[in-house]
Every structure is written in C-alpha cells, then in structure tokens.
Amino acid sequence: MLAPYQTGFHSRRKFWAPLQGAGKLLPTYSIFVVARRKPGVSLTAAQQDLASISADLAREFPATNGDHTMRMGLLLDRALGNSKNALWLLLAASAMFLLIGCAKARPRITR
C-alpha cells in the first residue's frame, strides 16, 4: 500500500516492495513485488538472474531460505489470468455493437 503522498507507479522509483509484514508469517506464504525490467533485458535473462539470486540466498541462509524460490512473470498475465481471451471477445462484440449502431443512425433531413 502506498503512502498518501506517493504519486503511484508513475513515479521515478525503480523498485517497489512491502516494507513490513502483517505480523508473524506462516510457513507457506507469498510476497508479491512489482518491478520494472531495464530496457533491452529479456524476460528469460531476468528470470535467470532471479534464479541465481534465489540460489545464492538459499546457500547463504539455508535455515530461512532453503526451501523458498522466486518466480517472475508479467504483470498483465498475473492481473488478467485466463480471462484475456474473454476480454478480447468482449471488446470485439462491443466494437460490432457500436458499428451496427452507427450504421443504423442516419441523419434525417426535414423540409
């Protein structure tokens, strides 16, 4: 959650992460972080870099990070999930409805 004085994701910040958890974390938990890749860095290269960091953390802190992994994906895929095709269909149906409505609306000329 952003502080009231923050401008949102359009600011010049490079990294967003939760600062503190809500109490004690359970043995199975997830922390979602939103970040921006550098221009020119592919998703595969970023995933390999994140896997390397995860392996280093697991090796350095085996008690806390031994069984944890980090994954990376696109925010659009996370937000839309499986509904992407349904949204495309809804967009196409709306466009057709608008097109039919505009075609039937003829200007009336009165004399």
N, CA, C and O of each residue as an XYZ file, in Angstrom:
444
protein
N       0.848     -1.166      0.000
C       0.000      0.000      0.000
C       0.893      1.228      0.000
O       1.859      1.307      0.759
N       0.568      2.169     -0.844
C       1.366      3.371     -0.955
C       0.943      4.391      0.088
O      -0.220      4.454      0.487
N       1.905      5.180      0.516
C       1.602      6.265      1.436
C       0.778      7.325      0.695
O       0.860      7.419     -0.530
N      -0.015      8.124      1.421
C      -0.871      9.106      0.754
C      -0.113     10.112     -0.102
O      -0.662     10.630     -1.075
N       1.132     10.395      0.243
C       1.877     11.391     -0.522
C       2.560     10.813     -1.755
O       3.139     11.563     -2.541
N       2.507      9.505     -1.938
C       3.126      8.900     -3.112
C       2.264      9.162     -4.338
O       1.045      9.300     -4.241
N       2.919      9.226     -5.490
C       2.183      9.511     -6.718
C       1.779      8.247     -7.456
O       1.123      8.345     -8.493
N       2.131      7.092     -6.983
C       1.768      5.856     -7.653
C       2.920      5.280     -8.443
O       4.074      5.657     -8.240
N       2.608      4.363     -9.349
C       3.641      3.663    -10.105
C       4.233      4.510    -11.211
O       5.147      4.059    -11.901
N       3.740      5.725    -11.401
C       4.276      6.576    -12.447
C       5.462      7.398    -11.956
O       6.039      8.166    -12.725
N       5.831      7.247    -10.697
C       6.970      7.999    -10.197
C       8.257      7.375    -10.725
O       8.218      6.368    -11.432
N       9.369      7.958    -10.392
C      10.648      7.536    -10.926
C      11.294      6.443    -10.078
O      12.485      6.176    -10.236
N      10.554      5.818     -9.199
C      11.097      4.749     -8.368
C      11.429      3.543     -9.233
O      10.751      3.276    -10.225
N      12.474      2.817     -8.854
C      12.922      1.665     -9.622
C      12.413      0.347     -9.042
O      12.418     -0.669     -9.736
N      11.976      0.345     -7.788
C      11.649     -0.911     -7.127
C      10.556     -0.661     -6.098
O      10.598      0.330     -5.369
N       9.583     -1.553     -6.040
C       8.502     -1.479     -5.055
C       8.484     -2.790     -4.295
O       8.517     -3.860     -4.902
N       8.432     -2.720     -2.990
C       8.375     -3.932     -2.174
C       7.655     -3.605     -0.865
O       7.675     -2.457     -0.419
N       7.024     -4.596     -0.251
C       6.406     -4.351      1.057
C       7.492     -4.096      2.096
O       8.506     -4.794      2.124
N       7.280     -3.095      2.952
C       8.293     -2.761      3.944
C       8.203     -3.640      5.180
O       9.228     -3.960      5.783
N       7.007     -4.034      5.566
C       6.859     -4.893      6.729
C       5.654     -5.796      6.549
O       4.681     -5.433      5.887
N       5.727     -6.965      7.140
C       4.626     -7.911      7.040
C       3.559     -7.604      8.071
O       3.754     -6.759      8.945
N       2.461     -8.271      7.974
C       1.361     -8.094      8.930
C       1.473     -9.149     10.014
O       0.702    -10.108     10.027
N       2.415     -8.985     10.914
C       2.588     -9.944     11.988
C       3.476    -11.098     11.588
O       4.306    -10.982     10.687
N       3.292    -12.212     12.269
C       4.115    -13.394     12.015
C       3.699    -14.066     10.704
O       2.513    -14.281     10.454
N       4.683    -14.392      9.881
C       4.404    -15.049      8.613
C       4.261    -16.552      8.816
O       4.980    -17.148      9.618
N       3.358    -17.143      8.107
C       3.138    -18.579      8.182
C       4.227    -19.312      7.406
O       4.937    -18.683      6.621
N       4.381    -20.622      7.601
C       5.423    -21.354      6.876
C       5.271    -21.286      5.361
O       6.271    -21.314      4.644
N       4.059    -21.199      4.869
C       3.861    -21.047      3.421
C       3.231    -19.692      3.179
O       2.093    -19.443      3.578
N       3.954    -18.842      2.541
C       3.462    -17.509      2.256
C       4.044    -17.022      0.941
O       5.002    -17.587      0.414
N       3.444    -15.969      0.429
C       3.915    -15.368     -0.806
C       4.024    -13.870     -0.607
O       3.193    -13.256      0.063
N       5.036    -13.301     -1.183
C       5.193    -11.859     -1.213
C       5.270    -11.471     -2.677
O       6.134    -11.953     -3.410
N       4.376    -10.607     -3.099
C       4.351    -10.168     -4.484
C       5.035     -8.820     -4.589
O       4.723     -7.896     -3.837
N       5.953     -8.710     -5.508
C       6.698     -7.477     -5.734
C       6.480     -7.057     -7.177
O       6.518     -7.890     -8.083
N       6.257     -5.790     -7.390
C       6.110     -5.253     -8.739
C       7.372     -4.466     -9.051
O       7.761     -3.567     -8.305
N       8.000     -4.814    -10.153
C       9.229     -4.129    -10.553
C       9.232     -3.944    -12.063
O       8.443     -4.558    -12.781
N      10.113     -3.106    -12.521
C      10.232     -2.829    -13.941
C      11.589     -3.333    -14.426
O      12.614     -3.093    -13.789
N      11.584     -4.037    -15.564
C      12.844     -4.502    -16.141
C      13.558     -3.361    -16.836
O      12.932     -2.405    -17.294
N      14.877     -3.470    -16.909
C      15.647     -2.483    -17.665
C      15.303     -2.629    -19.143
O      15.005     -3.732    -19.599
N      15.340     -1.544    -19.888
C      15.109     -1.652    -21.327
C      16.165     -2.549    -21.978
O      17.360     -2.409    -21.719
N      15.715     -3.450    -22.809
C      16.625     -4.345    -23.512
C      16.886     -5.664    -22.811
O      17.516     -6.545    -23.395
N      16.422     -5.834    -21.574
C      16.613     -7.087    -20.846
C      15.414     -7.984    -21.112
O      14.272     -7.593    -20.874
N      15.679     -9.188    -21.606
C      14.585    -10.111    -21.912
C      14.036    -10.722    -20.634
O      14.685    -10.696    -19.588
N      12.838    -11.269    -20.731
C      12.216    -11.918    -19.577
C      13.014    -13.144    -19.159
O      13.137    -13.423    -17.967
N      13.552    -13.874    -20.119
C      14.359    -15.067    -19.814
C      15.617    -14.696    -19.048
O      15.976    -15.369    -18.082
N      16.289    -13.633    -19.469
C      17.506    -13.200    -18.777
C      17.191    -12.737    -17.354
O      17.950    -13.013    -16.425
N      16.081    -12.038    -17.190
C      15.688    -11.585    -15.853
C      15.326    -12.773    -14.964
O      15.636    -12.764    -13.773
N      14.675    -13.795    -15.522
C      14.343    -14.991    -14.746
C      15.597    -15.739    -14.321
O      15.672    -16.235    -13.197
N      16.585    -15.824    -15.211
C      17.841    -16.488    -14.862
C      18.571    -15.727    -13.763
O      19.150    -16.340    -12.865
N      18.550    -14.410    -13.823
C      19.182    -13.594    -12.794
C      18.477    -13.777    -11.454
O      19.128    -13.878    -10.414
N      17.164    -13.818    -11.481
C      16.400    -14.020    -10.252
C      16.631    -15.414     -9.680
O      16.702    -15.572     -8.461
N      16.751    -16.428    -10.536
C      17.050    -17.788    -10.062
C      18.432    -17.849     -9.427
O      18.633    -18.562     -8.444
N      19.376    -17.115     -9.976
C      20.724    -17.070     -9.404
C      20.714    -16.416     -8.026
O      21.374    -16.891     -7.101
N      19.964    -15.325     -7.895
C      19.846    -14.655     -6.591
C      19.175    -15.577     -5.581
O      19.597    -15.648     -4.427
N      18.140    -16.278     -6.006
C      17.435    -17.210     -5.125
C      18.361    -18.328     -4.651
O      18.343    -18.691     -3.475
N      19.163    -18.872     -5.554
C      20.100    -19.933     -5.184
C      21.167    -19.412     -4.223
O      21.544    -20.114     -3.285
N      21.656    -18.197     -4.443
C      22.643    -17.599     -3.534
C      22.067    -17.398     -2.144
O      22.736    -17.675     -1.149
N      20.828    -16.919     -2.066
C      20.180    -16.721     -0.770
C      19.951    -18.047     -0.050
O      20.123    -18.134      1.165
N      19.564    -19.077     -0.796
C      19.337    -20.398     -0.201
C      20.647    -20.979      0.321
O      20.663    -21.648      1.354
N      21.736    -20.729     -0.383
C      23.036    -21.225      0.053
C      23.554    -20.442      1.267
O      24.154    -21.020      2.173
N      23.320    -19.139      1.279
C      23.832    -18.301      2.374
C      22.984    -18.411      3.636
O      23.514    -18.365      4.746
N      21.672    -18.557      3.473
C      20.754    -18.644      4.618
C      19.887    -19.895      4.482
O      18.703    -19.785      4.166
N      20.453    -21.081      4.716
C      19.683    -22.315      4.492
C      18.510    -22.495      5.459
O      17.532    -23.159      5.116
N      18.589    -21.924      6.644
C      17.508    -22.108      7.620
C      16.244    -21.358      7.201
O      15.135    -21.855      7.402
N      16.399    -20.183      6.629
C      15.224    -19.380      6.287
C      14.892    -19.397      4.800
O      13.730    -19.235      4.430
N      15.884    -19.590      3.947
C      15.642    -19.510      2.514
C      15.900    -20.823      1.784
O      15.894    -20.856      0.554
N      16.123    -21.897      2.519
C      16.464    -23.161      1.886
C      15.381    -23.722      0.994
O      15.676    -24.299     -0.053
N      14.130    -23.560      1.392
C      13.033    -24.133      0.608
C      12.187    -23.068     -0.085
O      11.063    -23.355     -0.496
N      12.697    -21.861     -0.223
C      11.962    -20.785     -0.884
C      12.524    -20.555     -2.285
O      13.725    -20.682     -2.522
N      11.646    -20.221     -3.180
C      12.053    -19.892     -4.543
C      11.434    -18.560     -4.949
O      10.478    -18.085     -4.337
N      11.998    -17.978     -5.983
C      11.460    -16.737     -6.534
C      11.054    -16.991     -7.979
O      11.767    -17.651     -8.736
N       9.911    -16.461     -8.339
C       9.433    -16.600     -9.716
C       9.150    -15.224    -10.279
O       8.907    -14.264     -9.548
N       9.189    -15.156    -11.588
C       8.940    -13.891    -12.258
C       7.939    -14.108    -13.382
O       7.955    -15.143    -14.050
N       7.084    -13.142    -13.583
C       6.122    -13.201    -14.671
C       5.676    -11.802    -15.041
O       6.055    -10.829    -14.388
N       4.891    -11.701    -16.059
C       4.395    -10.407    -16.495
C       3.192     -9.999    -15.657
O       2.343    -10.828    -15.327
N       3.125     -8.728    -15.321
C       2.019     -8.222    -14.517
C       0.694     -8.365    -15.243
O      -0.333     -8.626    -14.616
N       0.705     -8.197    -16.566
C      -0.516     -8.347    -17.352
C      -1.065     -9.770    -17.239
O      -2.273     -9.955    -17.089
N      -0.194    -10.770    -17.307
C      -0.638    -12.154    -17.162
C      -1.157    -12.421    -15.754
O      -2.118    -13.170    -15.577
N      -0.533    -11.819    -14.763
C      -0.962    -12.004    -13.379
C      -2.332    -11.353    -13.142
O      -3.180    -11.911    -12.446
N      -2.536    -10.183    -13.722
C      -3.785     -9.450    -13.496
C      -4.955    -10.065    -14.262
O      -6.058    -10.184    -13.728
N      -4.712    -10.454    -15.515
C      -5.803    -10.966    -16.336
C      -5.995    -12.462    -16.205
O      -7.122    -12.951    -16.282
N      -4.915    -13.193    -16.008
C      -5.017    -14.643    -15.878
C      -5.591    -15.291    -17.123
O      -5.138    -15.017    -18.234
N      -6.583    -16.146    -16.943
C      -7.200    -16.860    -18.060
C      -8.301    -16.066    -18.753
O      -8.874    -16.537    -19.735
N      -8.599    -14.887    -18.265
C      -9.714    -14.127    -18.824
C      -9.303    -13.240    -20.002
O     -10.128    -12.470    -20.493
N      -8.069    -13.325    -20.464
C      -7.607    -12.462    -21.552
C      -8.418    -12.690    -22.832
O      -8.815    -11.726    -23.485
N      -8.666    -13.946    -23.196
C      -9.443    -14.237    -24.409
C     -10.879    -13.751    -24.293
O     -11.447    -13.245    -25.261
N     -11.467    -13.902    -23.114
C     -12.835    -13.430    -22.906
C     -12.904    -11.910    -23.033
O     -13.883    -11.381    -23.559
N     -11.887    -11.207    -22.564
C     -11.879     -9.749    -22.694
C     -11.721     -9.310    -24.145
O     -12.319     -8.316    -24.557
N     -10.918    -10.043    -24.928
C     -10.795     -9.739    -26.357
C     -12.140     -9.948    -27.061
O     -12.526     -9.154    -27.919
N     -12.851    -11.022    -26.694
C     -14.164    -11.284    -27.273
C     -15.150    -10.189    -26.894
O     -15.940     -9.756    -27.733
N     -15.118     -9.738    -25.661
C     -15.994     -8.652    -25.225
C     -15.678     -7.358    -25.971
O     -16.589     -6.614    -26.334
N     -14.403     -7.087    -26.201
C     -14.016     -5.902    -26.968
C     -14.524     -5.991    -28.408
O     -15.030     -5.005    -28.943
N     -14.395     -7.151    -29.033
C     -14.866     -7.332    -30.405
C     -16.392     -7.190    -30.479
O     -16.911     -6.564    -31.403
N     -17.103     -7.764    -29.516
C     -18.569     -7.651    -29.503
C     -18.997     -6.201    -29.298
O     -19.958     -5.748    -29.919
N     -18.302     -5.480    -28.445
C     -18.636     -4.066    -28.225
C     -18.379     -3.242    -29.476
O     -19.165     -2.356    -29.812
N     -17.289     -3.526    -30.163
C     -16.980     -2.802    -31.401
C     -18.033     -3.081    -32.463
O     -18.451     -2.166    -33.172
N     -18.465     -4.331    -32.581
C     -19.513     -4.670    -33.554
C     -20.830     -3.975    -33.205
O     -21.518     -3.469    -34.092
N     -21.181     -3.949    -31.929
C     -22.398     -3.285    -31.485
C     -22.345     -1.792    -31.821
O     -23.332     -1.221    -32.284
N     -21.197     -1.169    -31.587
C     -21.033      0.245    -31.909
C     -21.088      0.484    -33.416
O     -21.673      1.468    -33.869
N     -20.488     -0.400    -34.180
C     -20.504     -0.270    -35.633
C     -21.918     -0.397    -36.190
O     -22.309      0.373    -37.068
N     -22.683     -1.355    -35.693
C     -24.070     -1.533    -36.134
C     -24.912     -0.321    -35.732
O     -25.743      0.151    -36.508
N     -24.691      0.170    -34.532
C     -25.434      1.347    -34.081
C     -25.141      2.575    -34.917
O     -26.045      3.353    -35.224
N     -23.880      2.755    -35.289
C     -23.523      3.914    -36.125
C     -24.055      3.755    -37.538
O     -24.429      4.747    -38.164
N     -24.099      2.543    -38.055
C     -24.587      2.317    -39.414
C     -26.092      2.565    -39.510
O     -26.578      3.017    -40.546
N     -26.827      2.276    -38.447
C     -28.281      2.465    -38.474
C     -28.687      3.901    -38.203
O     -29.803      4.297    -38.541
N     -27.828      4.672    -37.616
C     -28.161      6.064    -37.304
C     -27.948      6.911    -38.552
O     -26.819      7.275    -38.884
N     -29.031      7.216    -39.232
C     -28.959      8.040    -40.440
C     -29.455      9.436    -40.103
O     -30.413      9.591    -39.347
N     -28.824     10.429    -40.647
C     -29.336     11.789    -40.390
C     -30.672     11.987    -41.128
O     -30.805     11.615    -42.294
N     -31.620     12.554    -40.460
C     -32.931     12.797    -41.065
C     -32.966     14.220    -41.605
O     -32.647     15.177    -40.899
N     -33.348     14.335    -42.834
C     -33.440     15.644    -43.467
C     -34.919     15.995    -43.549
O     -35.709     15.267    -44.152
N     -35.275     17.085    -42.956
C     -36.673     17.537    -42.993
C     -36.764     18.812    -43.830
O     -35.870     19.658    -43.814
N     -37.858     18.919    -44.550
C     -38.060     20.115    -45.390
C     -39.253     20.876    -44.923
O     -39.589     21.911    -45.499
